[in-house]
Amino acid sequence: MPLDKVLLDGVLADGRVVDVQVADGMISAIVGAGSAGPAGGDRFALGGRLLLPALAEPHAHLDKALVAATINNETGDLYGAMDAMDRALKGWQFTHDGIVDRASRAVEMLIGHGVTLVRTHVNVGEAFGAAHIHAIVQVRRAYEHLIDIEIVALTQPSLTGSAGRGNRAALAAALAAGADLVGACPHLDDDPVGCVGVVFDAATDAGVGLDLHTDETLDAGMLTLRDVARAVQQRGFPHLVAASHCVSLSMLPIADQRVVAAEVAAAGIAVIPQPQTNLYLQGRGLASAMPRGLAPIDVLREAGVLVAAGGDNVQDPFNPLGRCDPLETAALLVMAGHQLPDVAYAMVSNDARQVMGRQRIEMTVGDPADFVALPVASAREAIATAVPDRLVFRAGQLVASTTWQTTLHR
């Protein structure tokens, strides 16, 4: 098999200094540094950088990215963000060219930070149809040689009854326009259980998976996650299902959390907490014991649930900050989610890839050659420093490089 690339003098997480051979976009051999031999392949010197699996973003909102300067959340909470977005959408502030421009900038930020795979939720609704989908499909085509982009049709509430007829039509149009998965917010629907049925019907008819905004509320009485788990089991749904946010689950007593987590595990549903956005939006107005708004990661993992983490919104009404860097998400997983650094890194790399149905990168022969090379000694140091100096490889090819230098003038 002809070699495409040989990456020289990289350091693996276990401390080994190696040369990595790549053929057809996959790791074909890992040998001791200096052992790759003279034959074939484009050679690239890593200079002793740490070689880690590429980052992955399992939950983005590219169509809304980078609008914080023009669309303001006046209250700072979830409903203030929703109201701001509703006014902007009704006022046609989201033009095709504007979405393409902002999403392109966000995608370039993701790539530069080491992301080679992103799943983005894209607004779909009666008032604007699949217009946002068309814009993001254009962005996907423009960057397909640098990054894989999955599109979720995030259908606006309500989806049920006569009031949801237009939104259901918009969802169908979005799937026809290139959306890869069905999305919605059942907890915001007039009929949450009915909404779960509608989205499962739509996904079944289209032969695609689901990624649902689920229970993004501190109300412990709102638990559509159980309805989603039951629907998977009762229908024998064969496609991937992810539940994003799952905030209300954290408000239950621990024994009840474990019961629900077992149901989620049995259904094979992945859970994707969003620490940045939910730390910002949830718990405002509470004078004491402010909740963090994060799904109970440890309880879910102990039950056997696959848990990744997303960056969610970036500089929009739902989150005025964010830099399209999963290392920022990983840092919050450590500090607010009490995850160990190596676990946090996995949640924004291999676990995120697995949520999206992609092969994990365990740095072994036969794995995809998607890497980020960093001038640090460990994943912990990468998270701690948010090191800007990064080399990003997709299928063995260098797709982005950032160098950084600080000079002290004494």
N, C-alpha and C positions, 0 to 999 in steps of 0.2 A: 504494500500500500504506500503510495508516494506521500511524503511529508509535506504539509502545508506550512508549518511553522515549528521552530524549536525555541522555546523560552529558556534562556540560560540563567543559572545562578539565582534561582528563586528559593525562598525559605518557606517551608510548609509549617502549619500550626504546631506540629510535633517537634519542630526544630531542625528537621532534615534540610540540607541544602541540596537542591536538585536541579536537573534540567527536565523540562516537560516537552515531550514531543506531541504534536497535534497533526491529525490526518482527518480530512473530511469533517472538520469542525469538532472532533471528539478527541479526548486524550488517548493517544495510542501507546505511550510509554512514559514512565517516570523513572529516571535513573539518577545516580549520584552526579553532582555537579562535575562537569568536565568529561562525562562518560557518554555524551550523546553521539560522539563519533563525527566524522567529517562529511558524511553523505547527506545531500539533499536538504531542502527546506529553507525558508527564510528565517534567519536567526535574529533574535531580539534579546539583548542583555537586560536582565532585570536588576542587576547591581545589588543583589542581596535583599531586595524588597520582600516583604511578607506577601505570600500568594494565598488569597482567600477566595471562596466561592463568590461570584458576582452577587451584588445586591438585587433584590426584587421588590417591587412595590405592588402589593395585592389590593390596594384600595386608594385610588386617586379620583379627583374630579377635574379633569383637564379642561372641560368647557367653562368651568367657573374660576379657574386659577388666575391669580394676579389681578383681581378686580377690586381689591380692598381700597384703593385710592378713590374709586368712583362710586362704589356701592357700600354704604355704611350700615352697620348693625347698631342701631341706636340704644339697644338695651343690653347687648352683650350675651344674651342667652339664645337658646335654640329657636324660640319662636320669633325673636327679633331678627335672627338671621333669615328665617323662612319668610318673614314679612318683607324684608329688604329684597330678597331674591324675587318674590312674587311681584313686587312693584317694578323691578328691573325687567323682568320677563314681559310683563304686560305693557311696559313702556318701550319694548323692542330695543333695549340697550344692548342685547346680544346679537350682533350682526355676524354673518358668515365669516367675513374677513377678520373681524375682531376676535372671534373664537379661534380661528386658524392661527392668528398671530400670537395670541397669549398661550395657547396650547403648545405651539411650537417652541416658544421660549421655555415653558415648563418642561417639555420633553428634553430639550437640550440640557437643562439643569439636571434632570434625572440621569441622563447618559453620563454627563461629566462627573457625577457623584458615584458612578459605578453600577447603575441599574441597567440591566439588559432585558428586563421583562417587567411590564406594568399592566395592571388591570385598572381601567378607568370607568367609573360610573358617569353616564352622560344623560342629562335631563331630557325627558320625553313627555309631551303632554298635548292636550287638545288645542291649546292656544297657539302652539308653535310646531306641532307635529314632530317630525324626525329631523328638523333643521340642524340641531346640534350634532346629531349622529353623522349627517353628511359632512359637516366640518371636520369632525374627528377622524372619519374615514379618510379624508384628504390628508390629514396630518399623518395618519398611520402609513399611508402609501409613501409619503415624502421621506419617512425615517425608517422604512422597513429593513434597510440594509444595516441599521445601527441598533435597533431595539424592536422587540416584539410587543405589540400593543393589543390587549384584549379590551373589548367594549361591552359594557353592561348597559342595557336600556333601562335607565332609572325612571320608571313611570310615576308620574305625579299622582297624588291622591285626588279624588277617590277612583278606584278601579271597579267598584261594585255598583249594581243597580243601574237605573237610567242615568244617574248623574255621572257614572263612569264610562258611558258609551264612547265618548270622544277620546278619552284616555286609552281605552282598550284599542281603538282604531289606530291611535298614535303608536302604541306598542307594536302592533302588527306591521306598521310602516317602518318602524325602527329595525325590526328583525329583517325585513326585506331589504333595508338599506345597508346592512352590514353589521348590525349588532351581533355579538357572539353569545350573550347570555341575557336572561330576563332578570330585571330588578324592580323593586318596589319598596314601599314602606308600610307594611301591613298594620303596624301599630298606630299609624296616622289615618287609616282608612275609616270611613263611617261604619264599615263592617269588617273588622280585622280578620275574623275566621273566613268570611267570604272572600276577602282579598287573597288569602293564602290559596284558596281553591282556584281563583282566577289565574294567578301566576303559574301554578302548577299545570293547569290546563294549557296555558299558552306555551310553556316550556316543553310540555309533552308533545304538543302539535308541531312545534318547530324542531324538536329533537335536540334541544340545547339544555345547558345547566342553568342554575339559579344562583344569584348572589343578592341577598335581601338585606336592606337596612332593617335591623331587628331590635325592637324594644329600646330605642334611644331615649330613655326616660328613667327617672328615679322612682317612678310609680311601680312598686312591687306587684301590684295587681294586674299590670299589663305584661303578659308573658306569652307573646305569640311564638316564641322559640319552641314551645311545646307543641303548638299547632303545626309548625313546620316539620318537626320531628315525626309527628304522627302521620302527616301527609306523606312523607317519604316512605314510611313503613307500610301504610295502608295501600298506597298506590304501587309499591314496588318500583319507585322512580329510579331509573337507571343512570341518571347523569349526576355530575358533581353538584353539590349544594353547599353554599357558604352562608353563614349568618354573621353579618358585620355588626359591630357595636355591642349588643347584648348587655346593655347597661343595667337594666332592671334586675337581671339575675343576681347581681352583686348585692342587691338590697334584701335578698331572702336570707332566712336563717341557714346556717351552714348545712344542716341536714337536708333541707329542701333543695339547696344548690346541688348537693350530691345526687339527689333523685333526678333532677332535670339533666344534669351532666351525663348521667348514665343513659338517659333516653337519647340525648344528642349523640353520644358515642355509638349507641346501637344503630342509629339511623345513618351513621357515617357522615354527619354534617361537620364541616370545618367552621371554626369561629375565628373572627378577625377583629380584635379590639383596636380602637383608634385613640391612643393616649393623648395625642396633641389636642385634637378637637374636643374630646369629651372632658378633659381636664379644664379646658377653657369654658365650655358651655354649661356643664352640669354643676349643680349645687349652689348657684348664685342666690343670694338672699338668705342663706342659712347662717345663723349666727354662730353655731358651734358644731363640732363633729362633722365638718363638711365632707361629704363623700367624694371620692376621686372619679367616679363615673367610669371605672374600668371593669370590664368583665372579670370574673374570678378565675384568673389564668391557671393558678395551681390546681384548683378543684377540677377544672375542665381537663387539664393534662393528666391528672391522677386517674380520671375516669377513662382515659384513652382517646380523648378528643384531640384532633390536630388543631393547634392554635398558632396562627401567624399574627403579624401586626402590620397595620397600615399607617401611612402618613396622612391620609384623608385630605382635608381641605388645605390649600396653601394660599395665604394672603387673599382671603375673600371674607364675606360676612360671617362665615362659620368659624374662621380662624384668621386673625389679622397677621399672623406670623407664618413661619414655615419657609424652608429653603429647598424643598424637593430632595431631601437627603435622608435615606433610611437610617443613617447613623444617629440622626436627631431623634427618630422614633425609638431606636435601641436605647439611647441614653434615658429616655423617659420610662422605658420598660424596666430599666435598672433602678431608677430613683423612685418612681411612683408605683411601679408594678412589682418591685422586689424580686426581679429576675437576676440571676447571675449573668455576667457579661457574655459568656460564651453562648448561653441559652438565648439571650436577647439578640445576639448576632444571628443565630440560626433562625429566629423568628422573622427576621427581615431579609433572609437569604434563602436557605434551603427549605424551611418550613413554608415560606411564602410561595416558592416554586411548586411545592407539593400541593398546596391549596389550589393552585391553578392547573393542576394535572400535569406538571412538567417534571422531568427527571431531576433528582437531586444531584448536586455536585459534591461528591465526597472525596474529590481529589484522588480518584483511582482510575485505572484504565477502563475506557468505555463510557466515562462521564462526559457531558458537554464541556467544551473548553471555554466556558464563560468565567472570567476571573476579574478580580480587582487586586492590583499590586500596590502595596503601601509601604512607606518608609518607617514602619513601626515594628515592635517586637511581638505584638499580640492583638487579638480582636478587642480585648479590654482597652488597650492603649489607643486603638483606632477610634473606639467609641468615646473615650475620655477626651481626646484631642480634636475629634472631628477633623482629622488630618486632611488638609485640602490637596496635598500632593498625591495624585492618584493616576494610575495607568489602568485603563479599562479594556478588557478583551472580550469579544463576542465571537464564538466559534473559532477561537484562536487568533483572530485578527484584532489589531489595535484599533479601537473605535473612538477613544478619547484619551487625552492626556492633559493633566494640569500640573504645573510646577509652581512652587511658592517659595519666596525667599524674603526673609526679614533682615534688614540691615540696621544695626544700632549706630547712631551718629553721636559719638561721645565728645 
